[in-house]
């Protein structure tokens, strides 16, 4: 259980403080600046803000972050590995080139410092030998952005050269928003099942399958979901893939849910009903429709 503000609490605070023009902008700017309590000029392009607020203030922000990491190179390598990899603990250790013992010790420190949380697969894998590695999530979206796009290029950034940062961000921007979209989708699902409240919710992964959302309601119904933050409309094949993943995992959901940034094809919409539920970006408005000043989380550091 996190000792810090949850992602939805951070998102509601960010939304109230910065008043984005729509949910798409909210998700994309929150994925970069979320969790810090900073005011963001939503009229400016995201990449311009990255340069003026982050890159030009690199030395100061880096100094603040090293107070949390004690300038430990191993920890910085591990944080970058978590940020750009699949978030699984053991693969992050491998990417960062740290031993299991060193990695476990670093994870304990990062958890205590409030930089990361640990996520567990909601269900055990079908086969005992498919032992799961836990996943490591950044508590604040900004920290994930920093260790994905800025920390790895510190040498050229200090020289005033931002080319590598901008190129990497341009190549990965679309997929970078997936994590926040998935976590907000889980919050929307909880809000949508008022008559049969959700008791457990998370994700599922093993060696053969990965399912974005897995939840169980108070009546015992199992829900499996897919999240697609893409520009194209989601097709019926996405539902087919979701069912195939569940079969591989030995799961038999009662309800399938799909969350889409840009809607669904008519073929998929025709399947909507009690066992297939579809959510578009417009549905996410319910997560922030009742926000007020009391939702604002105060900035606990410097403002940039």
Secondary structure, 3 states (H helix, E strand, C coil): CCCCCCHHHHHHHHHHHHCCCCHHHHHHHHHHHCCCCCCCCCCCCHHHHHHHHHHCCHHHHHHHHHHHHCCCHHHHHHHHHHHHCCCEHHHHHHHHCCCHHHHHHHHHHHHHHCCEEEECCCCCCCCCCCCCCCEEEECCHHHHHHHHHHHHHHHHHHCCCCHHHHHHHHHHHHHHCHHHHHHHHHHHHHHHCCCCCEEEEEEEECCCCEEEEEEEECCCCEEEEEEECCCCCECHHHHHHHHHHHHHCCCCCCEEEEEECCCECHHHHCCCCCCEEEEEHHHHHHHCCCCCHHHCCCCCCCCC
